[in-house]
Amino acid sequence: MFRIASIVGIVMLAGAAAAQTYPSKPIRFLVPYSAGGSTDVVQRVVAAKMQETLGQPLVIENRPGGAEIVATDLLSKAAPDGYTIALISNTFAINETFAKKLPYDAQKDFVPLAKLVDVPFGMFISPALPVSNVKEFVEYAKARPGKLNYAHVGLGTPHFLTMEWFKRLAGLDIVGVGYAGAVPALTAVAQGDVHIFTSGLGGATAFYQSGKVKAIANASPQRVATLPDLPTLKENGYPDFDFTSWFGVLAPANTPPQIVERLNAEFSKAVLSPSVKQQLENLGLVPSSMSTREFGQFVRNEIVQWGRVVKATGVKSE
């Protein structure tokens, strides 16, 4: 008994010692999307701020693919030492219901680090379309069943499910077209290759401010400060549509608690610092801070809620 207690004590002391010297080298930050879009905005400004306080850089490693599964699987296999972390979004929660089989266990293979931001989603259409609001778009699409298409960044992503959800609420027949990221999708909308795309307001800022795409609705429950004139889908007659995306960070399971708490504190400090907070809010993103316990419960709730959406839409992974 004494021997077991001694071993536990040694492990705890080793963990505490590691936390005191942490970080002593760069931190690998897995990002599940290609560069560009809202993820690029978040990772860039937050990582830069954290480098100031941590004294080590967060090295961004874009690992797109599989609706975040590629990056998340890499994280599950990484050493639990605090030197590999990963960005996640609603897609992590969606995958629990939507994906046929996952190469990791969402409940056992990770520890929640921090929630970073809420990401209001907008509905963007091609300037080539002769419509200027949701009502006109729905009428236009209904008159052309199967002839319009929408962009998404992977089956099971929020971009995909928001449109599938909207299609069913509005009674539309629109075909989905996949792209490698939000920027290629927005570029396709701007060029008229696809007709509509729902995506984070942050990553789409340059596109709608320059007039390359038209913003016709906000999918979030309230209007956002950066686009006060953009009505919500609820205001457009879809009271059941209530959607906001988010980004957070995970680490591998068994990462020392002291390191987990250190990273949680550093992420929270970064997103709530005046300079970063202002940059995020200017792009329509809403900084969010939670304890590791609160974020863990938040993700569990998201898994349940998105399970309901997946079942309601009836969409299935291929």
Buried (B, 14 or more C-beta within 10 A) or exposed (E): EEEEEEEEEEEEEEBEEBBEEBBEEEBBBBBBBBBBBBBBBBBEBBBBBBBEEBEBBBBBEBBBBBBBBBBBBBBBEBEBBBBBBBBBBBBBBBBBBBBEEBBBEBEEBBBBBBBBBBBBBBBBBBBEBEBEEBEBBBEBBEEEEEEBBBBBBBBBBBBBBBBBBBBEBBEBEBEBBBBBBBBBBBBBBBEEBBBBBBBBBBBBBEBBEEEBBBBBBBBBEEBBEBBEEBBBBBBBEBEEBBBBBBBBBBBBBEBBBBBBBBBBBBBBBBBEBEEBBEBBBEBBBBBBBBBBEBBBEBBBEBBEEBBEBBEBBEBEEE
